[in-house]
């Protein structure tokens, strides 16, 4: 791939352009907002000048509702040898293109499974897709050269290609992305009018649950409008679980010991089902989840503290598998939770204590 045209210079489009440009591809940028394209160009994502001839690949990075119309336009003008979109839903846009009677041999739908809470070109990074799944949804009509160009794009962005049926993809992202986002938003909405004294008690748990609720609502309306059925089906199942859990919790308030026992059983069942589902979430690099030991270190909120901890762990020959930080309320301090292999936890604990760190059990 030598040349590419990226239409839509938001987070995904600009990140893909940055990755391609950094690897020697000449990237042309286009957006309905010329100022946004100029911003992406200023970041090093390419040029906002139109291509002089046919490019190798056209990447359509616009909201799902505009994918088919945009593709119909550029395919009609023959701007590229191959066309892809990177929208988060795949079945709907493909059916819209079929309804328009377009030749779909030069097209393949794709979806990079990566993102951030922030949107726009200023949030983009060249490494956004590194190590992340990038779904490809070829059909029997997809030309082999087009599939190869899409795979080259994925490789240049250092993502991991995953081939799926378009409708199976939409059901999958409803489960692992779209439905959880709405649930996160519903939980976060409980905080909107909560007492300040209650909000000040927020810890890492509520931060984890509500983190994705910070995303742009306008972007999510576009996404959910393109995949409403599968998301609604899943939310109906969640609603059924909620009804049963509410009934179980009410039973725990009963003066009748039998009802309390029944209520406790109901709550335990939903918690255990949660355990069973959570262990299926892939671990690092998509591998099976691993059980890590946590070494909790108390730190002050000062420059260089994390760097010192990582350096001391390296000095002890211990690899940090993951890290979380829980900030103390009302204090310039926090608790760094270092996830390590079980056999490394005692070694790291001793080493950090010897270097003056305060370890919390």
N, C-alpha and C positions, 0 to 999 in steps of 0.2 A: 504494500500500500504506500503510494507516494503522496496522494492528495485526498483531502476529505472536506466536506461541507457540513458544518454543524448548524442546524436550524433550531434555535431556542437556546439562549445562553444563561439559563438558570444554573442551579447547583450541579445537576447531572450533566447537562450539555457542556458547561464550561470545564468541569472536572475531566470529562472525556477528551475535550480539546487540549487541555493542559498536558494530559498524559501522552497524547499523540504528538503534540508539538515538541515535547521534551525528547521524543524518540525519532525526530527528523522528518515527521510527516508535515507537509504544507497544509495548514488548516485554514479554511475560510469560515467566517462567522456571520450568521444572519439572525435577526430577531425582529419581532414586530415593534420593539422599542430600540431604535438605533443607539440610544445612549447606553443601554445595557450591553449591546454588542461591542461598543467602544470600550466599555469598562473591562470586558473579558479580554479584548485585544491588548489593553494596557497591562493586564496581568500576565501576558505572555502566552495566551491561549491560541493566538493566531492573528489573522488580519480580518478586518471588517470589510475589506474590498471584495467584490464578487469575483468568483473564478472566471477566467477567460475562456476556459473550455470545459469539457466533461471531466468531472472528478471521479476518483475510484469508488468512493463511498460517501453516501449522504446519510447523515445521522439526524433523525427527526426527534428532538427532545422537547416536545410541547405537551401540554396537558392532554389526557386521554380523549377528551371531547373534540380536540382539534387535530388528532393524529391522521384520521382518514382524509380530511379535507386538505391538509398540508401535503400528505403523500400524493394525493391525486394531482395536486398542482405541480410538484417537482417531477413526478414521473411523467406527466404529460409534456413537460418541457425537456425531458431527457437530460437532466443536469448531471446524472451519475451513472456509473455502470451497475451499481448495486445500492439498495435502499434498506435501511433498518429504522425501527423506532425503539425508544427506550422507555415507553410508558409502563406503568405498574400494572396494567391489565392488558390482556392479549386477545381474548376471544372476540370482544365487541368490535374493536378496530378492524380486525381481520374480516369480520362479517360485513362491516360497512364498506370495506374495499371491494369485497366480492359483489355486493349489491350495486356498486358503481360500475361493474363490468370491467375492471382493470385487469391487465395481464400481471399476475403476481409472481411470475418466475424470477424477476429481479429483486424480490422483497422477502425479508424475513423479520418477524417480530422478535424482539429481545427485551430483557428486563434485568438490569444490574441490581442485585439485591444489596444495595448500600445507600446510605443517606445520612443526613444530619437533621437536627431540629431547626437549624437555620436554613434559609433559602437564598437564592440569588447568586450572581457570579462571585461576589466577595466572600462567600462561604465555601467556594470551590477549592479543591486541592488535587494535585496530580496523582496522589496516592490513595484517593478515596476508594478505589475498587480493589486495591491489592489484597489478595487472598480471599476475596468475597465471591460468592456464587454469581454467575451471570447466566441467566436462563435464555436459551435459544429455542424458538418454537417453529422449526421448519415444517413445511407440508410436502406432500408428494410433488407439488408444482415448483418448489424452491430449486433454483438452479444451483448446481454444485459449486460454481465459482462464487456465487453470492454467499453460500454457507461458509466457504473457505475465507472470504473477506471478513465475515462476521467473526469467525474464529481467530483471525489475525488481529482484529480489533480487541477482542477479549485478551489475547496474549499480550498485546502492547500495553493494555491497561493493567496487566498482571493479575487478572481475575481468574476464576475457575469456571470453565464452561459446563453448563448443565442443560441437557436436551430434554424438553417436556412437550406434551400436548398443550395447546393454548388454553383450553377450558380446564384441564387438570391444574395448570399453573394458576388460573384465577381462583379456583377453589382452595389451592394451597396458600396463596398469599392472603386470602380472606381469613384463613385460620391463624397464620403466623404473623400477620402484619396489620391488616385492616380492622379485624374485630378487636385485637388487643389495644389498638390505638383508641377506639371508641370507649372501651372499658376504662382505660387510663384516664381519658377525659372525664368520664362520669365520676371516677373517684376524685380527681382533682377539683371537679365542680363542687364537691362537698366542702371544700376549703374556702370557697369564694366569700361566704358570709359567716364563716366560723369566728368565734371569739379569738381575739389576738392572743390571749393567754394559752389557748389550745394550740394555735398555729405555731407558737414559739417552741412547742414540744416536738415539732417535726424532727424525725431522725432519718437514718439512712433507708429504712424500709419504705417510708412514704415517698422519699426522693426517688427510689428505684421504681416504684409503681407509677409515679406521675411524670417521670422525666420526659417521655415522648408526648405528653399532653401540651408541651410548649411549642409544638410545630404549628406552622401557618394554617389556620382554618380554611382559607380560600383554596390552598393547594389540596387539602384533604376533601373538600367538597367535590372537587374535580375527580379525585381518585374514587371516592365512594359512589359518586353518580355513575361511574363506569362499571361498578361491580356490586350493585346493591343486593341482588338476590342471594348469593352465597354468604354475604356478611349478615343479612337479616336472618337467614337460617341458623347460623351459628349463634347469633345473639338470642334467638328464641330458645336454643338449648341452654345458654347461660341463664336466661330468665327463669327457665324451669328449675335449674339448680338453685338459683337464688330463692325462689319460692319455697323449695324444700328446706333450704338452710334456715330461712326465716322461721318456718314452722318448728324446726328443731330447736332453735334458740328460744322461741316462745315456750316450748315444752320444758326447757331448763329452768324457767321461772315458776313452774307449777309446784304446788304444795304436795302433789302426788308423786311419790318416789318412783313409781313405774313410768310415769310420763317423763320424769327427769332422766331416767335411764334411757328411755327411748330417744329423748332429745340429744343426749350425749353421744349415743350411737350414730345418730344422723350427722352430727357435726364431725365426728371422727371419720365417718365414711368420706365426706367431701374433702377433708384434709388428706386422707390417705390416697384418694384419687388424684389430688394435686401432687402428692409425692411421686406417684407412679407416672404422671405426665411430665413432671419436671426433670426426672432422670433421663428422659428421652431427648432433651435439648442437647444438641451436639456440643462437645467441648472445644478446646483449642484446635484451630485449623480444621474444623469439621470432624475431628476424631470423636470416639466415644468419650462421654464425660468422665473425668477423673475425680477421685476424692482427694482433696488437698487438706492439709493441716493449716490452721491460721495462727500466725505469730503476730500479735497485736502490739504495736509500739506507740507510745505516747510522744507526740512531737509538738514543738512550738511553731506558730505560724510565722516563720522567718525564712528568708532566702537561703537556699542550699540544703535544707533539712532532708528533703527526699533524695537529693544527689548523694548525700553522706550515707544515708541508709543503704542505698543501692550499692555504693562503693564498698561499704562494710560487708554486705552480703556477698559481693563478688570476692572480697578478700577471704571470706570463710568458705569459698567454693560452693556456694548455694545459689541455685537458679530460682529467681522469683517468677512463678508461673502466672500470677495475677495479683492485682493490688486494688484495694478500695480505701477510701478516706472518709471517715465520719468526723465532721466538724463539731466541736463542742459548742453548745448554746451559751452565748454571752461571754465566751473566753477566746483569746487568741491562741487556741490550741486545738489539737485533733488527734484522732486515733487512726493510725495507718495499719490496715489489715493486710499482711503479706501472706499470700497463698503459696505454699511450697509442698513438695513431695513429703509424705508422712515421715520418712526416715531422715529428712533434712531438718525437720522442725527443731529437735533438740540441739542440733549443731548450731543452727542459726540463733536460737534463743541464748545459748551460752556465749556465742561470739558477740552478739549485740550488747549483752549485759557487760561483758568485759570492756566494751568500748563506750560504756557510760549511758546506754539507752535504757529507758524505763519500759519494762515489758509488763503488759497486763495479762493476767491469766483468764 
